[in-house]
Amino acid sequence: MAHTFAIREQIIHGELSLEDHPNILKLHSYSSSEDSYNLYLEHADMGEYLSSKVLENFTPLGQIELQEVSQQLLKALAFIHSKGIIHCDLKLENILLTSQSAHSPCVKLADFGLSHKLQPNSNCAYMSALCGTFGYIAPEQRPQSYISTAVDMYSFGILLHEMAVAYKPQFLSKKEGRLSYREADWRGVEKQKELQELICLCLRGNPKERPTAQEALEHEYYL
């Protein structure tokens, strides 16, 4: 099974690496033997900074950092979606950072082992078995179902909330994407109204009502 995921990642990640997008962790090469399959990837010197800060130390990102990180992640999503790829496992552990400069880290989207490719002339991909990480999975992600790039946007909404206040959202209505916001936790968050609106849009129960990555980049939160 591990070989299957590694081979899938090598194929999909290799295709994406050909265009050298700045927000995609680059796959340099790979090797295989009877009992191993090795991928040689770009070094991300800041590694899992985000997951360490948010998940382990329960520290939300500041306004500038949150906007920069989420904006770069959306650019990575817009790129892979334009290539017909759904990541299917967006979570903080798969968002790595490199230190371009002391004040401007660069997001690197990693781990394409669970990714799916859209079917030819279609905006859907068939998912035979449930994949992803609990807490980030969209409602429509079920075994033997058809999914679209909207599942990544749902996961992005979870991530955006998580990076803003250091915990996952609490739903009042998953169908409508309505959330319960603890006022004390959001008091110091800048552009609070715009950020919460974008999160709610991404977490709509109906995948057709969620924005695309490109549409999210044009949201008022980033203006």
Backbone bond lengths (Angstrom), bond angles and torsions (degrees), N, CA, C in turn:
res aa  C-N    CA-C-N  psi(-1)  N-CA   C-N-CA  omega(-1)  CA-C   N-CA-C  phi
1 M - - - 1.455 - - 1.522 111.04 -
2 A 1.367 115.80 -41.77 1.464 119.93 179.93 1.521 110.18 -61.93
3 H 1.350 116.35 -38.84 1.460 120.49 177.21 1.520 110.74 -60.95
4 T 1.334 116.79 -40.98 1.465 121.25 -179.08 1.523 111.04 -59.05
5 F 1.336 116.83 -46.80 1.460 120.74 179.57 1.520 111.26 -65.59
6 A 1.343 116.22 -39.25 1.464 120.33 -179.04 1.525 110.96 -66.08
7 I 1.332 116.02 -40.75 1.464 119.88 179.25 1.520 110.25 -66.29
8 R 1.347 115.80 -42.64 1.465 119.76 177.39 1.520 110.41 -60.18
9 E 1.326 116.04 -44.17 1.464 119.25 -179.93 1.521 111.03 -64.43
10 Q 1.334 116.04 -41.02 1.471 119.01 -179.76 1.522 111.21 -60.85
11 I 1.319 117.51 -40.91 1.464 121.31 -178.40 1.530 110.87 -69.64
12 I 1.324 115.66 -52.52 1.475 119.79 -176.52 1.525 111.23 -70.31
13 H 1.333 116.05 -46.54 1.464 120.10 -178.93 1.525 110.49 -64.31
14 G 1.341 115.96 -36.18 1.462 119.94 178.28 1.518 112.05 -63.53
15 E 1.332 115.97 -42.35 1.471 120.24 178.50 1.531 110.70 -62.35
16 L 1.340 116.42 -43.60 1.461 120.20 -178.81 1.522 112.01 -68.26
17 S 1.332 116.36 -32.85 1.465 120.47 -177.57 1.515 112.58 -71.05
18 L 1.323 117.43 -18.82 1.463 120.61 -178.84 1.521 111.69 -60.35
19 E 1.337 117.06 -31.82 1.463 120.35 -177.26 1.524 113.29 -94.71
20 D 1.333 116.49 -2.32 1.464 121.82 171.76 1.537 112.40 53.45
21 H 1.330 116.77 50.36 1.459 120.12 177.58 1.525 109.30 -68.34
22 P 1.326 119.06 136.12 1.472 120.84 -174.81 1.514 114.64 -64.26
23 N 1.344 118.31 -19.20 1.462 120.64 -177.49 1.521 113.90 -108.17
24 I 1.324 116.36 15.56 1.466 122.19 174.53 1.518 108.45 -114.94
25 L 1.334 117.54 125.44 1.460 120.37 177.22 1.522 108.33 -61.47
26 K 1.310 116.70 126.08 1.460 120.66 -171.66 1.535 111.52 -81.61
27 L 1.319 115.24 134.71 1.460 121.78 172.07 1.522 107.96 -92.70
28 H 1.335 117.00 117.08 1.470 120.99 -177.67 1.523 111.51 -83.23
29 S 1.326 116.13 -47.77 1.471 119.81 -178.66 1.529 108.81 -166.38
30 Y 1.332 115.89 -178.40 1.460 120.72 178.81 1.525 109.32 -151.97
31 S 1.312 116.14 162.93 1.464 121.90 175.05 1.523 107.87 -144.87
32 S 1.318 115.87 156.44 1.462 119.67 -179.22 1.517 110.97 -144.10
33 S 1.324 114.68 154.71 1.460 122.37 174.12 1.515 107.15 -144.36
34 E 1.315 117.65 -173.84 1.458 119.97 -178.75 1.519 112.87 -62.85
35 D 1.334 116.79 -32.98 1.463 118.94 -175.36 1.532 114.68 -119.05
36 S 1.324 117.91 10.63 1.466 118.82 178.02 1.522 111.42 -153.15
37 Y 1.320 114.12 157.32 1.465 121.63 178.03 1.522 105.73 -142.34
38 N 1.323 117.10 113.57 1.455 121.07 -171.69 1.524 112.05 -114.36
39 L 1.338 114.86 132.90 1.458 121.43 176.30 1.523 108.41 -109.53
40 Y 1.334 116.81 134.26 1.458 121.74 -179.33 1.530 108.03 -108.76
41 L 1.342 114.18 108.91 1.451 120.79 -169.27 1.525 112.51 -111.04
42 E 1.315 114.14 160.34 1.458 121.63 173.78 1.531 109.47 -56.24
43 H 1.336 116.53 142.06 1.459 120.80 178.58 1.521 110.32 -81.87
44 A 1.320 116.08 126.11 1.471 121.69 175.85 1.519 107.06 -105.37
45 D 1.322 116.91 100.36 1.468 120.58 -169.29 1.530 113.86 -68.20
46 M 1.332 118.28 -21.19 1.465 119.94 176.14 1.528 111.68 -95.00
47 G 1.318 115.51 -4.59 1.453 122.04 172.39 1.510 115.08 47.48
48 E 1.336 114.51 -132.47 1.459 121.26 -176.72 1.530 111.16 -89.67
49 Y 1.302 115.88 48.91 1.467 121.89 178.67 1.532 110.48 -57.06
50 L 1.317 117.01 -44.13 1.463 120.84 -175.95 1.521 111.89 -65.23
51 S 1.327 116.79 -48.01 1.461 119.21 -178.79 1.519 110.90 -66.18
52 S 1.318 117.05 -34.78 1.465 120.46 177.86 1.521 110.95 -66.01
53 K 1.327 116.51 -45.36 1.461 120.83 -177.60 1.522 111.72 -67.85
54 V 1.311 116.67 -46.86 1.472 120.76 -172.98 1.529 112.39 -84.71
55 L 1.339 117.32 -48.76 1.461 120.45 -173.35 1.523 113.16 -82.39
56 E 1.331 116.86 -37.49 1.460 119.54 -176.03 1.526 112.61 -91.47
57 N 1.340 115.98 -37.66 1.461 119.59 -177.51 1.532 113.54 -104.78
58 F 1.342 116.54 0.03 1.468 122.31 176.04 1.529 112.04 52.00
59 T 1.352 114.40 44.89 1.459 120.32 -178.04 1.524 109.59 -117.04
60 P 1.330 118.95 117.16 1.470 120.85 178.65 1.515 111.19 -69.60
61 L 1.315 115.85 160.14 1.455 120.67 176.42 1.520 109.83 -79.13
62 G 1.329 116.56 149.68 1.452 120.49 173.89 1.517 110.22 -73.18
63 Q 1.308 117.40 167.63 1.463 122.47 -174.06 1.522 112.76 -56.20
64 I 1.325 117.84 -51.37 1.468 120.71 -177.19 1.513 110.47 -63.94
65 E 1.327 116.61 -44.90 1.459 121.02 -179.98 1.523 111.09 -63.37
66 L 1.329 116.87 -42.26 1.465 121.16 -179.91 1.521 110.88 -62.46
67 Q 1.323 116.97 -45.29 1.458 119.79 179.51 1.525 111.52 -64.22
68 E 1.326 117.35 -44.25 1.464 120.65 -177.82 1.523 111.50 -65.53
69 V 1.327 116.53 -46.87 1.462 120.48 -178.41 1.524 111.18 -65.03
70 S 1.336 117.22 -48.19 1.468 119.89 -177.06 1.528 111.33 -67.82
71 Q 1.315 116.71 -34.57 1.468 120.30 178.85 1.526 110.67 -66.59
72 Q 1.318 116.70 -43.02 1.465 119.99 177.99 1.524 111.50 -66.18
73 L 1.333 116.10 -37.15 1.463 119.60 177.23 1.523 110.43 -63.91
74 L 1.318 117.71 -40.36 1.463 120.93 177.00 1.523 111.44 -63.33
75 K 1.318 117.52 -36.86 1.463 120.60 177.40 1.525 110.39 -64.77
76 A 1.334 116.26 -38.71 1.467 119.63 176.47 1.524 110.65 -64.61
77 L 1.333 116.71 -42.35 1.463 120.70 179.26 1.519 111.52 -65.95
78 A 1.322 116.61 -43.14 1.466 120.08 178.86 1.529 109.85 -59.14
79 F 1.333 116.40 -37.93 1.473 120.62 -179.91 1.525 111.46 -68.08
80 I 1.339 117.82 -51.38 1.466 118.00 -176.64 1.523 111.16 -67.92
81 H 1.328 117.32 -33.24 1.462 119.75 177.96 1.528 110.82 -67.33
82 S 1.325 117.01 -34.37 1.470 120.27 177.65 1.527 111.09 -67.40
83 K 1.330 116.19 -20.18 1.468 121.86 178.19 1.528 111.82 -96.26
84 G 1.341 116.20 6.13 1.459 119.63 177.55 1.516 114.05 78.93
85 I 1.339 117.22 25.56 1.452 121.58 -178.76 1.526 110.35 -113.60
86 I 1.336 116.29 132.05 1.467 122.51 171.60 1.517 106.71 -106.65
87 H 1.316 117.82 127.57 1.467 120.17 -176.14 1.530 111.44 -68.75
88 C 1.321 117.36 -49.41 1.467 124.67 175.05 1.535 115.41 74.92
89 D 1.323 118.48 -0.61 1.463 118.71 178.24 1.530 111.50 -147.24
90 L 1.331 115.51 47.21 1.460 119.83 178.13 1.528 109.62 -70.32
91 K 1.310 116.41 126.51 1.461 123.55 175.34 1.516 106.96 -162.93
92 L 1.324 116.10 165.60 1.458 119.96 -174.87 1.525 112.53 -59.03
93 E 1.341 117.14 -35.19 1.469 120.25 -178.99 1.520 112.53 -64.90
94 N 1.332 117.76 -20.49 1.470 121.15 -179.39 1.522 112.83 -99.26
95 I 1.326 116.31 9.19 1.462 120.71 175.63 1.522 107.48 -112.89
96 L 1.323 115.95 101.39 1.457 121.54 -177.47 1.520 109.92 -97.16
97 L 1.327 115.83 163.86 1.463 120.73 179.49 1.519 110.74 -128.41
98 T 1.314 115.38 145.52 1.459 121.73 169.31 1.519 107.76 -120.88
99 S 1.319 116.29 149.58 1.470 120.05 -176.43 1.519 110.40 -93.91
100 Q 1.328 116.35 86.38 1.459 120.65 174.57 1.523 109.73 -60.26
101 S 1.321 115.56 -40.72 1.457 122.21 174.74 1.519 106.59 -154.30
102 A 1.312 116.70 171.42 1.463 120.34 -176.50 1.523 111.98 -62.46
103 H 1.343 117.17 -27.42 1.460 120.68 -174.56 1.525 113.42 -108.15
104 S 1.325 117.19 -2.68 1.459 118.41 -174.06 1.529 111.58 -140.76
105 P 1.347 117.86 77.00 1.456 119.95 176.25 1.516 111.15 -67.47
106 C 1.315 116.12 152.04 1.469 121.72 -178.67 1.522 110.04 -109.66
107 V 1.318 116.48 128.31 1.459 122.72 178.00 1.524 110.22 -73.56
108 K 1.334 115.03 137.84 1.465 121.72 175.97 1.530 108.58 -129.57
109 L 1.310 116.81 109.23 1.459 121.40 177.74 1.521 108.61 -74.87
110 A 1.338 116.52 129.37 1.465 121.36 -174.14 1.523 111.40 -128.76
111 D 1.331 114.66 173.58 1.468 124.91 173.07 1.522 113.05 64.24
112 F 1.314 115.43 88.17 1.464 121.87 -179.99 1.530 111.91 -105.94
113 G 1.347 116.01 22.46 1.456 120.21 -177.06 1.519 114.88 -66.91
114 L 1.329 117.56 -23.92 1.470 121.19 179.32 1.528 112.35 -105.87
115 S 1.304 116.76 6.13 1.469 120.97 -175.88 1.526 111.64 -64.49
116 H 1.333 114.76 153.47 1.461 122.37 176.77 1.529 109.21 -124.97
117 K 1.306 115.30 149.03 1.467 120.65 176.83 1.522 109.19 -102.79
118 L 1.313 115.38 137.07 1.459 119.67 176.14 1.518 110.15 -62.24
119 Q 1.312 116.21 143.80 1.461 120.30 178.11 1.528 109.50 -68.67
120 P 1.343 117.44 149.94 1.471 120.29 -179.90 1.529 112.12 -53.53
121 N 1.327 115.73 135.34 1.467 122.21 179.30 1.527 112.93 55.44
122 S 1.335 115.15 35.74 1.467 120.21 -178.96 1.522 108.85 -145.09
123 N 1.330 115.16 159.16 1.463 119.41 174.91 1.523 110.85 -107.20
124 C 1.331 115.89 21.00 1.460 121.59 -178.81 1.530 111.70 -128.32
125 A 1.322 114.71 157.95 1.459 122.04 173.28 1.523 107.58 -131.50
126 Y 1.320 116.50 146.95 1.463 120.46 -179.72 1.525 109.65 -89.95
127 M 1.329 117.13 128.09 1.457 122.49 178.90 1.526 108.30 -110.71
128 S 1.313 117.19 109.29 1.465 120.71 -175.04 1.526 111.81 -76.03
129 A 1.341 116.63 -36.76 1.462 121.09 179.78 1.524 109.20 -129.75
130 L 1.321 116.10 150.74 1.456 120.17 179.73 1.525 109.96 -61.78
131 C 1.311 116.27 131.11 1.459 119.99 177.39 1.520 109.24 -139.17
132 G 1.312 115.32 156.80 1.445 121.15 -176.47 1.518 109.88 124.63
133 T 1.313 116.39 -171.30 1.468 121.48 -178.71 1.526 109.47 -120.01
134 F 1.326 116.03 131.02 1.456 120.89 -178.41 1.528 110.09 -54.06
135 G 1.324 115.63 135.67 1.452 120.98 -178.09 1.513 113.14 100.58
136 Y 1.350 116.78 -17.86 1.455 121.45 179.98 1.530 112.14 -120.32
137 I 1.329 116.63 -5.01 1.468 121.71 -172.68 1.523 110.84 -79.55
138 A 1.323 116.61 133.29 1.461 122.39 178.41 1.531 110.42 -70.91
139 P 1.335 117.75 153.10 1.469 121.01 -177.91 1.527 113.86 -57.56
140 E 1.334 116.45 -31.98 1.465 119.03 -177.18 1.519 113.57 -82.61
141 Q 1.327 117.69 -4.80 1.463 120.44 178.06 1.523 109.42 -78.27
142 R 1.342 114.94 99.66 1.452 121.63 -179.64 1.520 108.81 -135.83
143 P 1.332 117.89 156.80 1.467 119.40 175.98 1.520 110.88 -57.17
144 Q 1.306 116.44 141.24 1.456 123.79 178.26 1.527 111.54 55.98
145 S 1.323 114.51 54.11 1.460 120.19 179.35 1.519 110.08 -135.42
146 Y 1.324 115.12 165.08 1.460 120.99 176.40 1.526 108.59 -100.95
147 I 1.299 115.78 132.87 1.456 121.14 -178.53 1.530 109.64 -124.91
148 S 1.333 114.85 164.60 1.462 120.64 178.29 1.528 109.02 -130.44
149 T 1.316 115.63 -177.21 1.466 120.16 177.89 1.523 111.75 -63.25
150 A 1.340 117.38 -13.73 1.462 121.51 179.48 1.519 112.18 -63.28
151 V 1.343 118.53 -22.75 1.473 119.07 178.44 1.524 109.97 -66.48
152 D 1.326 117.05 -34.59 1.465 120.20 176.91 1.526 111.28 -67.56
153 M 1.321 116.54 -35.09 1.463 119.71 179.97 1.533 110.97 -70.53
154 Y 1.318 116.81 -32.04 1.459 119.98 174.11 1.525 109.64 -63.69
155 S 1.327 116.22 -47.96 1.460 120.51 178.49 1.524 110.97 -61.45
156 F 1.329 116.26 -36.45 1.465 120.18 177.60 1.535 110.28 -61.78
157 G 1.332 117.50 -40.29 1.457 121.12 178.11 1.526 111.79 -61.25
158 I 1.339 116.50 -41.07 1.461 120.95 176.18 1.528 109.69 -61.80
159 L 1.329 116.07 -46.14 1.464 121.34 -179.40 1.522 111.94 -61.66
160 L 1.314 116.26 -42.27 1.462 120.95 -177.94 1.532 110.28 -61.65
161 H 1.327 115.63 -44.90 1.461 120.59 177.13 1.531 109.95 -63.17
162 E 1.312 115.57 -44.22 1.467 121.34 -176.72 1.533 111.31 -63.58
163 M 1.314 117.04 -41.46 1.463 120.21 179.83 1.525 111.89 -71.59
164 A 1.341 116.57 -27.05 1.466 120.77 -177.86 1.522 112.61 -76.29
165 V 1.353 116.94 -38.06 1.475 119.46 -174.63 1.531 114.05 -130.88
166 A 1.338 116.70 4.22 1.476 122.67 174.75 1.528 114.52 71.36
167 Y 1.339 117.62 22.50 1.460 120.61 169.65 1.529 108.43 -155.56
168 K 1.334 115.32 159.66 1.459 120.52 -177.88 1.533 110.86 -74.33
169 P 1.322 116.91 157.26 1.473 120.41 -176.98 1.517 113.64 -68.10
170 Q 1.331 114.68 153.52 1.461 122.55 173.84 1.522 107.66 -109.17
171 F 1.323 116.29 123.48 1.467 121.48 -172.47 1.528 112.14 -90.04
172 L 1.333 115.04 136.59 1.460 121.45 165.97 1.519 108.70 -90.26
173 S 1.343 115.38 -35.37 1.458 121.53 178.48 1.522 109.02 -151.38
174 K 1.330 116.77 108.49 1.465 119.48 179.09 1.524 111.25 -67.57
175 K 1.320 116.86 -33.22 1.461 120.77 -179.01 1.519 111.40 -60.99
176 E 1.343 116.21 -41.40 1.461 121.11 -177.27 1.524 112.62 -97.56
177 G 1.336 117.11 -5.00 1.448 119.98 -177.85 1.509 113.19 70.65
178 R 1.351 117.23 25.35 1.473 120.67 179.88 1.526 109.31 -86.38
179 L 1.323 115.11 134.12 1.454 120.93 -174.37 1.518 111.77 -117.96
180 S 1.318 114.44 160.63 1.461 121.75 172.44 1.516 107.80 -101.35
181 Y 1.328 116.83 118.83 1.461 121.37 -179.30 1.524 110.21 -105.74
182 R 1.321 117.00 123.07 1.466 120.82 175.44 1.525 107.93 -80.83
183 E 1.301 115.92 111.19 1.462 121.73 -171.87 1.520 112.96 -54.82
184 A 1.323 117.42 -38.65 1.461 120.87 -177.87 1.520 112.03 -62.39
185 D 1.337 116.57 -34.42 1.463 120.45 -178.09 1.525 112.46 -76.41
186 W 1.325 116.59 -22.36 1.465 121.42 -176.36 1.517 112.89 -102.20
187 R 1.317 116.89 -0.88 1.464 120.42 -171.91 1.530 112.65 -58.17
188 G 1.323 117.91 -39.22 1.455 120.19 -176.87 1.518 114.57 -94.62
189 V 1.336 118.10 4.91 1.467 121.83 -178.32 1.526 109.94 -81.42
190 E 1.330 115.93 121.90 1.460 120.54 179.69 1.539 110.40 -75.61
191 K 1.322 115.85 153.95 1.472 122.26 -177.77 1.528 110.15 49.96
192 Q 1.326 114.49 42.31 1.462 121.49 -175.21 1.520 112.46 -57.09
193 K 1.328 117.25 -47.47 1.456 121.65 -177.38 1.525 111.23 -60.19
194 E 1.332 116.84 -47.10 1.471 121.29 -178.50 1.524 110.82 -65.75
195 L 1.329 116.42 -41.25 1.464 120.49 -179.44 1.520 111.15 -64.94
196 Q 1.322 117.27 -45.79 1.462 120.34 179.68 1.528 111.54 -64.39
197 E 1.317 116.35 -35.92 1.460 119.82 177.79 1.524 111.04 -63.71
198 L 1.343 117.08 -43.76 1.459 120.87 179.30 1.518 110.82 -64.65
199 I 1.318 117.04 -41.80 1.464 120.53 177.95 1.523 110.47 -59.60
200 C 1.331 116.88 -46.74 1.473 120.96 -179.66 1.527 112.11 -61.73
201 L 1.322 116.72 -39.47 1.461 120.36 178.25 1.529 110.99 -61.79
202 C 1.330 116.13 -42.71 1.465 120.11 -178.56 1.525 112.08 -69.53
203 L 1.322 116.77 -25.35 1.460 120.58 -175.80 1.537 113.09 -98.53
204 R 1.319 117.12 15.41 1.471 120.06 175.78 1.527 109.65 -58.20
205 G 1.329 115.88 139.17 1.456 120.04 179.93 1.519 112.96 -65.21
206 N 1.346 115.92 -35.32 1.465 121.10 177.96 1.526 108.67 -83.46
207 P 1.328 119.12 114.69 1.473 120.62 -177.05 1.521 114.00 -59.13
208 K 1.340 117.08 -26.88 1.462 120.40 -179.59 1.524 111.97 -71.18
209 E 1.327 116.94 -16.47 1.455 120.78 -178.99 1.534 112.80 -93.14
210 R 1.316 116.84 -5.71 1.461 120.12 178.69 1.528 110.57 -81.40
211 P 1.323 118.14 147.38 1.466 119.55 177.29 1.526 110.63 -72.26
212 T 1.310 115.75 155.48 1.460 119.46 170.02 1.530 107.58 -76.51
213 A 1.315 116.19 170.41 1.467 119.45 177.89 1.525 110.71 -61.54
214 Q 1.327 116.64 -39.36 1.465 120.04 -179.93 1.523 110.54 -67.27
215 E 1.309 117.35 -40.35 1.469 120.46 177.96 1.530 110.72 -64.91
216 A 1.325 117.03 -38.28 1.461 120.38 178.38 1.525 111.16 -64.34
217 L 1.325 116.77 -36.45 1.467 120.68 177.54 1.524 112.20 -62.10
218 E 1.331 115.71 -25.64 1.458 120.56 -178.33 1.533 112.00 -95.44
219 H 1.321 116.82 6.00 1.462 121.57 -179.52 1.534 109.65 -68.90
220 E 1.319 114.86 153.91 1.467 121.71 -176.92 1.524 112.66 -58.53
221 Y 1.328 117.28 -25.13 1.479 120.13 179.73 1.519 111.88 -59.15
222 Y 1.337 116.75 -30.69 1.473 120.42 -176.64 1.522 112.65 -97.62
223 L 1.308 117.74 2.20 1.472 120.60 -177.83 1.524 111.15 -92.15
